[in-house]
Every structure is written in C-alpha cells, then in structure tokens.
C-alpha cells in the first residue's frame, strides 16, 4: 500500500505554495527549510506542518482579495486545491500578523 509521502513527497527548500486570489493576483511563497511529514499508519493518514514567511506587500494582497485556489509544489508533484471557505483565512489573518 502506497503511503501519502510516496505520492506527494516532502516539503523541501525547493517547495513553494502559490495563492491565486479572487482579483487575479497571485502570491508565491517559497519554503526556507525542509519539513518531514508525521505519519499515523494505524489510522492511515499523514499530516504536514510547515512555516512560511510573508512580507508586508503579500499581507496587503491577502487583505484585499479572497484566496480562490492554492497550488502546492511538493517534492514529487504539484497539486491544486480549491478553497471553499475563504472567510476563515481572512478572519485569521489579523492574528497571524501579530
């Protein structure tokens, strides 16, 4: 049985995430270090946790438009994710700025 790590790989310094916004803009963030997944074979799931740095301009962009899609560049493949609840991120953004 193939685990999720085998399909996606890892989050490495070469990985990046791209936020596609409702106003047509995009924000590209590069990871600055490697992050390994935490696997739970008994429960058949894997979690990933990572940190990204954003500058003031990127924060302003996020405050002006909703995220519609996220494109994640894993070490093995690229995946796109549609965002279904953009309000949640908008509400949490002020906490992240502190």
Order of alpha helices (4+ residues) and beta strands (2+ residues): alpha-beta-beta-beta-beta-alpha-beta-beta-alpha
